[in-house]
Amino acid sequence: MYLKHMRPYQLKEAVTLNYPLLVPAGCIETHGPHMAIGHDTIIVEEICDRIAQKVDVVIAPSFDYGPTGYALGSPMDGTIDPDYTAFGNHVKAILKNFRQMGFKKTYVIIMHQGMEAPLALAFKKAAAELAFEGILEQGYPRGWWGNETLKNKAGSVWNEIEVQPMILPAASPPAGGDHAGYNETSFLLATCPDLVEQDKLDQDAPWYCYQDEEKNSWTANATHGQIMVEAVVDAWIDKISTC
Ligand SMILES: [Zn+2]
């Protein structure tokens, strides 16, 4: 189910039934001459859509404009980099609203720059702050964690919002990352083939398109992409189902 499509009674039902909330987070960043600049968000959205076909989840509207650090081009090349403080404040405010909607478990899913980069850290920082602040807002007194009864009553407040890579360890291999190379190009070929034009690759293509003699942006293919997609989706379903 897509949060944007839900009517209030459906939201209430989803919350009552403890459906987890999936939050795709990515960026707008140049991905070589052959790929859509929104890849890193689009691929997470595609994976979330496939997860939702197999288990009950709610998919939030994506965070599209994450930090890039202009490591790969400027706005004229198709890369956007926001003000990090503003982005972090925005992230925290929206995550807080998701919790106020009643979602008990939220997974922020990322396929961009790794889990110690500004995008993932913005979500991790917001999640950590909300965990501490939320317990006081629920009426627990200062010093609650030092009181064993209150600590046990509060339960696990630290895991309500998880920030995770799209490719969970269980999916790798076969799934792997790169930038617009064999793996990412294959991911997009398997999910949104209209957004890839491999005939735009030529000798001027950047280094990251040909990291490997055999496995590169030219030889990327939907078959490899599909194998990765299935592994990634299966790993997520395992994780959500055993939570
Ligand atoms: Zn990418």
Residues whose N, C-alpha, C, O or C-beta is under 5 A from the ligand:
A	BS01	ZN	H39 D40 M111 D178 H179 A180 E184
